[in-house]
Amino acid sequence: MANNVPSNTDDFDEPAAAPGIGRRSFMLGVPGALLAGASLASPSAGAATADASASDVHDDPVKIPSRPWKVAFEEHYMTSHFDSIVRKDTKVAARTGVYADLLDVDTKRIELMDRAGIQYAILSLNTPGIQGETDPAAAVSDARYANDELRRIVDRHPGRLGAFAALPMQDPAAAADELDRAVRELGFHAPLVNSFSNLHTENGVVYLDEPQYLPFWERVQALGVPLYLHPRNPVPSQQLMFRDHPELLAATWAYLVETSTHALRLITSGLFDRYPDLQICLGHLGESLPFMAWRVSAVYARHAHRVKLKHDLLTYLKTNFRYTTAGFFDTTATVEVMNFVGRDRVYFSTDYPWMDMVQGGQWLDNAELSDADRWRIGRMNAVELFKLKLAPTA
């Protein structure tokens, strides 16, 4: 899927306009807000680095730029049109000012990106997004509205903001068509789906491994884009384990359980045997799956005799999934995931505004990693995955 993009971004040519997009929208010139200064110092000789066997990339010398250079792509927004469904699903996780931060896609966000050293952020509609709509027809119209609105937002900040498509998964055929429009006409990088989708009622749900989604997945593979599988809270009928403990909902724990289970459903359905080129992005360092992979795979192999997969679960987690650091600013855990899947499949992100963008950027800047690993995770892996053409950073 990835292009052979040079590690020195000064070698990039000016990007051509995406199909159906005005040339101005994709002129990724160096913004005037980029900061000047000295390069970051190299880490100490004892810096933690992924095992050489975990990656195919050579450790060429890397000089980390001082100006914003990172790419982040679990970065959320909303508009007043979608305020009600966002508040309904995330109210227990709200912190002071988070909704104002979601609505601000201009001055404050760009200033924080500069402080965090982020050159380019790909925005996605905050959870549950379109997945929280119970009426399929409304989901279809809302997704189209959301994507047109996001196109106008990113056009205001060429070279700094990109877009993930919101999709009406309540209607698989319409979702496939909207994805095609978003990628081919609007120039979006990929879709983001907030786990399961409601259907007709609050407790009616559909998951992406169900048979009606096979034509949708065929379209995703044909377009050659990844899909970001993002969390949302379980529906009320599935929240009994959290009874009397609402503080354990959302990002504290419920998101992890919901999304890791959904990812395992995709694997065990045989989806990746049918469509082996599919790539799924998971945030929060894989919702615990890299750390539980050996046990889950070993026990599954003993008990799932009726399911015939071409590979063990470990293989799918290493070949069909990508992992971001969104909301997980922990060097030890990041290195563990790098050693599990290779550093080419680990990506920087912050989970803003639910997590502190500047804290995330400063963590990567100062993490005990080699500069080669920092550069791959912070920038080049995303450049290759999304075929980005970004302005020089130094």
N, C-alpha and C positions, 0 to 999 in steps of 0.2 A: 504494500500500500504506500509506503513512504518513498519519496523521491530521494535521490542522492544529492542532498543539499550541502554545500560546503560549510565547514564549521566557522569560517571567517565571513561574517555577514557583510563585510565591505565588498565582497565579490558579487553580491546580489544585483541583478538587473532590476530596473524599474518594472513593477508588476503590470501585466496586461489587465484590462478590465475584465471582470467576470461576465459570463453571458447574461445579457439582459440588464446589466448595471451600468450606469453612467461612469465614464472614466474617472471623474473627480472622486467618486466614492471610494475608489480603491487606489488612489495615489497615496502611497504610504510614505510621505516625506517625514523628515525628522521634525517633530513638533518643537516649537520654541520653548516649551516648558521643560525640556530635558536639561538635566543638571550637569554641570562640569565639576571636575575634581580629580583626585588621585585615584589610581587603581587600588582595589582591595588587596591586602597582603595575602600571600599564599598561606595555607594552613600549616601547622607545625608538622614536623616529620612523623609524628605519631597519629596524624589525622586518620579517622576511620574512613575506609574506602571499600567499596564492594569488591568481592573476590574477582580476580581477573577472569576466572572461568565463567563468571556470571554475565559477561558482556563481550560482544564482538568488536567493541570500539577500541582503537588504539589510544594510548594516553599521550596525544600530541600536546605540546605546551599550549596553555590557554591563559590569556591575560584578561581577567574579568574587567569589563568596562565599569567606570564610575557612574556613567549616566544610566538611566533606567534601561534595563536589558532583559528582564525576565518576561515570560509569557505565563499567564494564569487563565484557567478556564473552568473553575467552579466559582463563579462570581455572579451574584444574584441581583436582580432588580425587580421592581414592579411599577405599575402605573395606577392611577386612581381607578381606572376601569376594572382592575382585578383585585382591588383592595379587600373586598369582602371575603373571597374564598381564601386568600392568603391569611387573613386574620383568623379565620375559623380553624385552620389546620395548625397554626403555629403559635397560638396565643400563650400556651404554657411555657414556651421557650423564649418569649419576648424579653428583651432587655431595653433599658431606657434609650430612646432615640433610634431603635433599629428600623422602625417603619419609615422614619424620615430619611435614613440612610438608603433604604431600598428605593425610595422615590427619587433620590438625587443621582442622576446619571450625568451630571455636568461638573460644576466647579469643584465641589468637595471630593468627589470620586477621583477626578483627574489629579487633584493635589495629593491625595493619599497614594495613588499609584506612583507619583513621582517620589514620594518619601519612601515607599516600599521598594523602589527600584523596578517597578513593573512597566514595561514599555507597552504591552498589548494585553488586554483582558477580553475574553469572550464571555458575553453576558447571557444569562438564562433567566426565564421567568421563575420567580420564587415558588417553591413548593406550596401547595400541590399543583399550582398552575392549572392547565386545562384538564389534568387528570381528576380534579375535584368536581367537575361538572357532571351531573347525573343524566342530563338529556343529550343524546348523541348529536342531534341537530344543532343544539346550542354550542356543543363542543367544537363542531366543525366551523361554525361562524366565528367563535371566539378565537380559535387557533389562527385563522386567517387574519383577523383583526390584530392579534398580538404580534404576529410576524411582520405585518406591514408597519405597525407602530415601532417595533424594534429596528426595522430598517431605517426609519427616519431618525431614531436615536443615534445609531452608530454613524450615520452620515454626518452628524454634527461633530464627530471626533475622528476623522479619517486618520488611520495609523495608530490609534490608541484603543479603539473598541471594535470588537467583532460580535458575531451573533450565533447562538444556537437556536434551532427551530423548536417551537412549541407545537405539539401534534395532538390531534383528536383521536386518541387510541380507542375511544368508544366505537369508532367506525373505522375498521382496519383499512378498507379501500380508500376512504377519504384521507386517512393518515398517510398512506403511501403517496397519494397525489399531492398532498400539502408538503411532504418532505421533498418531493421532486421539484415543486415550485420554489420552495425555500432555497434549495441548493442551486438549481439551474438558473432561476430568474432573479432571486434576491441576493445570491452570493453568500448564503450562510455556510458555516463550516461543517455543521453536523446537527443531528437532533439531540435534545435532552428530554428524557421521559421520566416523570416522577413516580417510578415504580408502578404499582397497579393503577387501574382507572376505575372510577365509579361507573356503574351502569344502572340507570333507572332509579335506584334507591341508594341511600347513604351506606347501607351494608352490602349492596350488590357490587361485586368486584370482578374484574377480568385481569389475568396475568399474561405476560407476553409470550409464555411458552404454549399457550392454547392454540389449537389447530387453525383457527380463523386468521391467525397472524402470519402464517407461512408466506402468503404473497407479499405482505409488508416486508418481511425479512429478505425475501428475494430482491425487492427493490433496494433495500439498504445495501446489500452486497453488490448489486449492479452499480450503484452510485459510488461505491468505494469510500464511504465515509464511516467513521465509528458511531456508536450510539452511547451517550452518557446515561447510565442508569442511576438516577438520583433518588434519595430516600423521601419517604413521607410517613406520617404516623399510620399505624394500623387502624382499620375502621373500628367504630365503637364496639361491635360484637366480638372483636378479637383483642380487646384491651383488658380482659379480666385479670391477666397477670400483673397489670399495673394498678389494679384497684386500690384506692387509698394512697397511691404513690404517684401522683401526676408528675412529680419532678423527674421520674424515670422515663417519661415520654420524650419524644423528639430526639435531639442529638445526644442526650445523656446515654440512652440505651436502645429505645424502641426503633430508631432509624436503622441501627446496626442489624438488629434481628430481622426486620422487615426486608431490607435490601440484600443482605447476604443470603437469605432464604430464597428470594426471587432469583438471584444469580444462580444458585444451585438448581432451581427449577429449570432454568434455561439449559444448563449443562445436561441434566439427567433426562430432559425431554428428547435428547438427540439432535437439538438444533444445530450444533456445530459440526456434527457429522454430515448433515444435509447441506449446510452453508459454511464450509470450513474457513472462509476468508473473513467472516464477521468478526468485528472487534468491539468489545464492550468496555467502556471506561467506568471505573468505580472510584469514588472519592474516599477520603478518610482512610487511606492506605488499604483499601479493599474491604472495608467493613468487617475486618477480622479474618477474612478468608485465608490470606497468606499464612497467618499464624496457626490456623486450625487445619490447614490443607492436608497434612499427612494423616492425621487422625480421621478426618471426614472421608478421605479417599480410601483408607484402609478398611474402615468399618463398612462403608458403602459397598466395597467389593465383596465383602462376605455376605451381605444381606440382600443385595439387589439382583438376585439371579435372573429374574424375569426381564430385566432391562439389559439390552445388548448395545453397549457403546463401543466404538472403535478404540478408545483410549481410556486410561484411568482418569479420575477427576483432576489429579495433579497436572496432567498434560494440558487439559483445557484451560486451567487457571494460568498456565505459563504461556499459552499460545493464542488464546482468544480474549484475553483481558488486559487492560491497561490500568494503572493505579496512580492516583494523585495524592499529594500530601495535604489536600484541602482539610483544614481544621485539625491537623495532626502534626504539630511542629515538634517532632521528637526524632532526634538524629539516630538513636539506637534502633528504633522501630523502622525508620526509613532504610537504614543499611540492611536490616534483616529482609525487608521486601526486595531490595536491590539484589541481594544474594540469592533470593528465591527465584525471581523472574528475570534478572539481568537489568542493568541500569537503563537500558533503552526503553523499558516499559514503565518507568517511574517518572512522574511529572510534578512540577510545582504547581500548587494552587493555594488559595487562602480561605475560601468559604465566606467571603465578605458578603454582607455585613454581620453575619452571625458570629464570625470570628474576626479578630483584629488584623486588618490587612498589613499594617506596618509591622506588627509583631511577626507575622509570617515572613515578610520580606527580610527583616533583620535576622530572623532565625536562620534562613538559608544563607545569608551573607556570612554568618559567623559559625555555622555548623562545622564540626570537625569532619570535613570531607575534602578530598582532593579537588583542585580547581577544575580538573577534567570532569569529575562527577558532578560538581556544582553546575558547570556549564551545560552538561547534558540534561540534568533534571530541571534546571531553571529556564532553559531556552530551547536547545536544539532538538530535544525529543518532540516538543510541541510543534516546532517549525516543520519537522519531517512528517509528523502524523497528519497535520492539517495543511501541509504544502503551503506554508505561509511565505510571503515575500515581504520582509520587514526592512525598514530603513537601517543603515549602519548604526552601531551603538558606540563606536569609539572614534 
